[in-house]
Amino acid sequence: MTINLINSKLLNNNLFVLNVAEDYYCLTHYLLTYIQQQRNVTTTYRFNAERGFKFDEITDLTFNQELFSNNILIELIYKTKPVIEQQKEILNLINRLNATTTFVVICDKFKTTDFNSNWVKTIEKSGAIVSINDKLLPEIISHELKQHKLNIDKSALDLLLQLNLGNIDNLMQEIKRFSYLYDSQHTITLKNIHNESASNAIYSIYNLNSAYLEGKLATTLTIFNNIFQQPEDAILILWLIHEDLKKILKIKSLLHKKISQQQISRDLKIYNTKPYFNLEQRLKFSEIIDILNDLSIIDMTIKGIMVGNVHLQLIDLFKKLCNKK
């Protein structure tokens, strides 16, 4: 159990290696936040280990930290994995860590052979190697619910995951909301989740968001037609699309600067990266500008400044987003 593993290591260790499967950076963010909270971290230092990365600044941090009593977290982020020379540098740093410094290495998913490497075996003795993949999210949900003295059965858990796919922020809000709705020791059932989702229209909006990001036009239009009753219903949809397109423009800019997808996910707080990067690949810059212009026209139509059919305009817009004109 990953949370239990981290808890056991947090008591006596301050060294972690998080090896992350593709598209699970959201869970990396959660675990880093959890580690920060448990170790009362006041300052976080983040380093991207590009080719030729020098460890001097991290070494200076560990040296200077001996003079202070505040707790710091040092994150070292790799696009893939550290090469042999970098592995040696990481091992050299271990002996310099004091009780107020937590050191976390974030890298690509380990293969079986990686677990047999010297640097991984050495870290396992004095820290924790944590594999982040699709098996972790159910554990996080159960852990968070237990903090509120709640339980959840498997069918309810499966539906909760499906409804909140790719949106860990909303998932955490739902767990917090459950703590207000149900008494201690309650077991959340499938019926509970169905009742809550039926009365919460925001689920439909998130499902719409996931559908057009993934380029699923038929699903997008089905959800949209269920949501849309009158032009005013489009206001939240317009805002959602506009926010997504702003993220896509930022992603394009950061990718152009050769920033890793993992770092982009952390910086922009995008917790399910694959749909966003798929949309970034589907849409050219000129197409994004065209869609932003369409959003302005629809907005003016809603306000009565221009004449048009908002329902049909949004259908055309979704076709552009899904790249199926």
N, C-alpha and C positions, 0 to 999 in steps of 0.2 A: 504494500500500500504506500503510495508516494507521499501523501500527507504525513502518515505515521513515520515514514522513513525520514522526512525532513525534520519533523518534531524531535525525533530521537537524536538526530545529528546536531540540531540547533543547540542542544543543551551543552555539548562539549566540543563542537567543531564550528568552524567558520569558513569552510571551503566547499564549494559546490560546482559540479559540472552539469549543465543542463544540455542534453543532446535532443534536438527538436526535429520531429517529423514535419515535413512540408505542410503548411497551412494550419499549424497549431501554435502559432506565435501568440495567440490570445491567451493560451494557458501559460505560456512563458511569463507574460505580463502578470497574470494572476499570482503565480508562484513567487515572482520577484517582489510583488507587493506584500505577499504573505511573509516572506523572509524579512523584508524591511520592517514590518510591524512587529514581528516576534523578536527581532534583535534591536528594536528601538533606534533604527537608523535615522540620523539627522541630516546626512549629506550623502548623495550618490554621485559617483564619478563614472562616466561611461566612455569606453574606448572602442573604436572600430579597428580591428586588427587587419588592416590591409597588407598587401605585399610590402615587405621591408619595414614593417612596424617595429619601432624601438620601445623597449620596456623601461626606458630611463624614467619617464614621468611616473609610471606606476611604482617603480623602485623608490623614487623620491617621496611619493605619497606614503608608502609603508614606513619609510625612515622617519618622516616628519610626524606621522601619526603617533609615534612613540612618545612624543612630547605633549600630546593632548589626550583628553579623556572622552571626547564625543565619539559616538559610534558612526562609522562610515561604511558604505558599500561600494565596492569596485566591481564594475561589470566589464568584462572583456569579450567582445562579440566578434565571432568569425563567420564569414560567408559560408565556408565549408568546415574544415577542421584545422587545428594547428599543425604545422609541419614539424619535423624532428627538432630543429633548432628552437622553435617556439615552445615545443613541449618541454625542453630543457629549461628554458627561461621560466616557464610556469612552475616547474618543480623547484627551481631556485627561490622563487617568491614565497613558497609555502613556509620555509623556515623563518621568514621575516614577518609573518602575520602575527599580530598580537590580538588580545582579547577584544579590542574595539574595532577591528577591521574584519569585514566579511568580504570574501573574494569569490565571485561567480564567473565562471567561464561558460559562454553560450555558443554552441556550435551545431553543425549538422548532425542528423541522425546517425548513431553508431551502427556499424556492421558488426557481425559476430567477431571478426578478427580484431576490431578496435578494442573490445573488452579485454583482449589478451595482451595489449600493448603495455609497456613498462609505465608510462605516465598515468594511464588509467588505473592500473593496479596500485600504484603508489598513492594516488588520490583516494582510492577506495579505503585505504587504511586510515587516512586522517580526515576524510570528508565524505561526501556523498556524490554518487553518479546517479542522476535522475533522468530517465527516459520520458519524454513528453510526446504523447500520441493520443489516439482517439479513445483509449481506455481510461484516460485520466478524468475526463469531464464528469462522468457519473459519480466518481469518487469525490470530486469537488462538491457536487450538489449534495450528496449525502453528508459530507463533512459540514457544509454550511448549515444544513437543516438541523444537524445534531447540536450545533451551537445554540439553536433556538429550542432544543428539546423536542424536535419533530422528526418523524420518520416518513419514508415514502416507499410505496410498493413498486415492483419492477415495471408493470404496465403504465403506471402513472409517470414514472421516471422516463420511460421511452417516449411518451407523448410530450412531456415537458421539454425534452431535448429536441424533438422534431419541431415544436412550435417556436423554439428560440434558437434554431440552428444559425450559427454565425453571429449571434448577438449575446455575448456573455454579459454585457452591461444590463440588458433587459432581464436576462436570466437571474442575475443577482438581485435585481429589484423585485422580481417575482418571489424569490426566496424570502426576502425581507417582508414582503406583503403577506406571505403565508404566516409569518410569525405573529402578525396582527389578527389574521382571520381565524386561526385555529389555536386551541388550548394546548398546553404542554402535553407531551406523550401522544399526541394525535398522529395517526398514520395517514398520510395523504394518499387518496385513491384515484383511480382513473376517473370516477364520477366527479370528484372534486376538480380535477384539471379540466374536464369537459365543461363544467359549470362556469369556471372562471374564464375559460377562453371564449365561451359563447357570449359572456357579458363584457368582454374586453375587445373593442374594435381595433385596438392598436396591433393585435396579432395579424389581422388582415393586411395592415399597412406594411408590417415587416415581411410578411409572405410575398406581397407585391414587390417590395424592394429586392428580395432574394431572387424572384423570378426574372425580373428584367436585367439584373446584374448578370445572371447566368445565361441570358439570351434565350430564355424559354418563352417565346411569343404567345403560344396558345395558353399556357398557364397564366401568363401576365394578364392577358385579356379576360380570362375567366374570372380571376380575382378582381380585376378592375371593374368589370360589369356588375359584380356583386356589391362592390363598395359604392360605386357612383350612382347617386339618385338625382342630384341637381348640381348646377355649376359650382356652387359654393363648396361642394365636397372635394373639388379639385385643389383647394388651397393647400392642404397638408401634403397632397401628392406632389404639387409643384415644388414645395419647399424641400421635400425629400429628394427629388430628382436633382434639384439645384445643389444641394449639399453633396450628393454623390458625385456630380460633375466637377465640383470644386476639388474633391479628393482626387479624382482622375487626373485633373490638370496638375496637381501637386505631385502625383505619382510619376507622371511623364517627366516633369522637371527633375525630380530626384533620380529617376532611372538614367536620365541624360547625364547626370553628374556621377553615375556609376555607384550610387548608394545601393546597398543590398536590400532585397525584398524584406528580409527580417527586420532590418533597421527602419525601413519605411513603415512597416507594420507597427513598430514600437512608437515612432515619432508621431504618426498620424492617428494612432490608437484605432487601427483597423484590425478587428479581431477575427475576421474570416477573410483572409487575403485573396484566396483564389478567384472568387467572382469579380473582385475589383480589378485584379490584374488581367483577367479575361476581357473585361469591358475596355480596359486600357488598350489591349491589343486590337479589339474590334473597331474602335473609333479613332479616326485620325483627328488631329488638332482642329482642322477646318470643320469636321463633322460635329465636334463638341461645340464650337462657336455657333454653328447652325442651329443646334438643339437649344442652346441658351437663348438664342433669338426667338425660337418657337415658344419657349417658356414665357418670355416677355409678352409675346402676342396673346397667348392664352390668358395671362394675368390681366391684360387690358380688356380682353373679351369678358372675363368674369366681372370686371369693374364697370362694364358698359361703355368703355371708351371706344372699343371697336366692336364690330358686328361679326359673329361667327358661331359655330357649333362647338362648344367646349368638349363635348363627348367625342366627336369625330376628330377634333384637333389632337386630343390626348392619344387616341388610337394611332394616329399617324406618327405621333412622337414616340410611342412605344415601339412601333415598327423600326424607327431609326435607331433607338437604343439597342434593340435586338439584332440590328443590322439585317433586317428582312423587309426591305422597302417594297 
